[in-house]
Amino acid sequence: MKKVILLVWVSMLSLLSLAQPPEKNLPPEHLQIRYEPQWWPDRILLTPATDPATSVTVTWRTRAEVRTASAEIALADPSPEFDEYEKDYQAETELLVSEFARAAYHKVTFTDLQPATLYAYRVGAGDYWSEWVQFRTAAAGPEPFTFLYLGDAQNDLHEHWSRAIRAAYREAPQADWVLHAGDLINHSQNDYEWGEWFQAGGFIHCSMPVVVPPGNHEYIKNAEKRKVGISPFWGAQFNFPDNGPEGLEDRCFYVDYQGARIISMDSNADFEGQAEWLADVLEDNSNRWTIVTFHHPVISPSGDRQCDEVQQLWKPLLDQHQVDLVLQGHDHSYARGQGLITGTNPFEEASKTVYVVSVSGPKMYSITEQDWMDRAAENTQLYQVVEVGQDEIRYKAFMVDGALYDAFEIHKRDGKPNKVKELKISHKNRRRFENTLSDPDER
């Protein structure tokens, strides 16, 4: 059933903050024009549904005048006549008005799909349709899979982040989905920044489902820089399984994907409520692998920037249930290690959880050397390719020039803690500001 919702974020901000919003980060006029919505669909994005073997959700944007839109899907047969057998879905539509643009956002969840099957879909209305885009559903049971992991994009998305996500795709075009660790943009209310993020990813966003926990920059802030609510662009663009705590829809959820439970959490809000939910989700988990992602690191590689609530409320659960891999962002540097001892819970010594912080955009922070870091880097844009098998996870972190900076395997051992095996890498020197290009004029 179609629904039309008017979302005016300026009014919402006034009600939430009861204060004047901070100075607007207005773009040059040519950027506002460049990212204006059109009759043609744009910002097409796939997100996983509750059962990724039989369903998937697609969202897209058009001009506000498009109030009735739909999506078509068919088996991706090699014959060009495959589209004669398409199935139609009517979209849910909401109107979103910001200071930069007035646009309609549309959503369709394709259901009753066949597992491990290649489909083609397109979205549109009237005479204005996207191209046919292919994607593959998940297998119904445990099977090896690959995903891409990218840390904060945030700044200079058109100029600098585009090379990171495109290099990641070039390295692993067979990847099944993409994980972004939050802070996709710098100012959550700026439509043109979202336009740059979508343009940089291009067809990748509409052919590989994305998993995204919100970062602090996805939140609206008042004049005192306090977070007063998630950006209205978030719910319009990202639609995730509705299995998280009440009030955190599309921000906290999990997906069971081919023998792995992927848990995504919002490290900006309701830490106690999410801790209770996390305990249940980890306890009632029959998957062989568990991978957790959230934005703020348990321990910051860049000084005292960690989130105390994450460390005190969530980490004990991650350790107790021996989560295999935790993927984070926020600190614009790279760090990876196991021995992350905080002294806050009795499960730390036995836990062999691997914690990673990474960055894919151009904004960079210094690292503070710490005992838990097995590998670290500054001033380096990276992307990661993660291959999940039956008994091992193979993780590779590449610099955007394609050089392999970090690599290891996590080996699952029944009845014993995981074992991590370091793999050979092509770039052994630790990258620091003093031995990298830190001034663009030096290039």
Sequence and secondary structure as in RCSB ss.txt:
>XXXX:A:sequence
MKKVILLVWVSMLSLLSLAQPPEKNLPPEHLQIRYEPQWWPDRILLTPATDPATSVTVTWRTRAEVRTASAEIAL
ADPSPEFDEYEKDYQAETELLVSEFARAAYHKVTFTDLQPATLYAYRVGAGDYWSEWVQFRTAAAGPEPFTFLYL
GDAQNDLHEHWSRAIRAAYREAPQADWVLHAGDLINHSQNDYEWGEWFQAGGFIHCSMPVVVPPGNHEYIKNAEK
RKVGISPFWGAQFNFPDNGPEGLEDRCFYVDYQGARIISMDSNADFEGQAEWLADVLEDNSNRWTIVTFHHPVIS
PSGDRQCDEVQQLWKPLLDQHQVDLVLQGHDHSYARGQGLITGTNPFEEASKTVYVVSVSGPKMYSITEQDWMDR
AAENTQLYQVVEVGQDEIRYKAFMVDGALYDAFEIHKRDGKPNKVKELKISHKNRRRFENTLSDPDER
>XXXX:A:secstr
     EEEHHHHHHHHHSS         HHHHHHT   SS EEEEEEE SSTTT EEEEEEEETT    EEEEEE
  SSGGGGGG EEEE EEEEEE SS EEEEEEEEE S  TT EEEEEEEETTEE   EEEE   SS   EEEEEE
 B  S IIIIIHHHHHHHHHH TT SEEEE S  SSSTT HHHHHHHHHHHTHHHHHS EE    GGGEEE TT 
 EEEE HHHHHH    S S TT TTTSEEEEETTEEEEE  TTS HHHHHHHHHHHHHS   SEEEEE SS SS 
SSSS   HHIIIIIHHHHHHTT SEEEE SSSSEEEES    SS TTTTT   EEEE B SS        TT SE
EESS  EEEEEEE SSEEEEEEEETTS EEEEEEEE  TTS  EEEE   S  S   GGGS  SGGG 
